[in-house]
Amino acid sequence: ARASRRRPEMRLRSADRPVEGEPLRGWRAWQVVPGDEGPVLASWWLHTLWPARRALEARCSVHGPRPAMHHVCGIHAFGDCEHALAYIRRRPREPLLFSPRVDRALGVVIGAVSGWGRAVMHARGWRCQFAYPYDLYLLAGDRGLARALADRYAVETSPFPPVPH
């Protein structure tokens, strides 16, 4: 039998479970791309633009919006900031840009994200059904971009590193 080539951050730790009460809190990275109504958070490697002022819902052609235990579907988040930063460092300098009208990212953001609905826990975080940014920290970009993201997503946006709450 062939050994599994699953990446360490995708090793599953426990059964899927619905999140009840307080949402999960995790960390992730986004590229910031131009949108029709201002800058938009875009998933680092997928063709997903995060909507402003409403939750992103997961989509999977096999499982629908609910993440499945033995699949990679769902909205991913790391359990801590350090793992999200390490993820960025393992990738090429520039994120994968997926729109022919976008020739470069406007900025790079790391941030806390809230997740809810069905969730699957894994070794370094979780995957969930719904998510929305909780707060954002600019790794690349200027003050104007930070203000525009704060206005668009209605979340605090500040320079990195985050100040502990």
Secondary structure by P-SEA (a helix, b strand, c coil): cccccccccccccccbbbbccccccccbbbbbbbccccbbbbcccccccccccbbbbbbbccccccccccccccccccccaaaaaaaaaaccccccccccccccccbbbbbbbbbbcbbbbccccccccbbbbcbbbbccccaaaaaaaaaaccccccccccccc
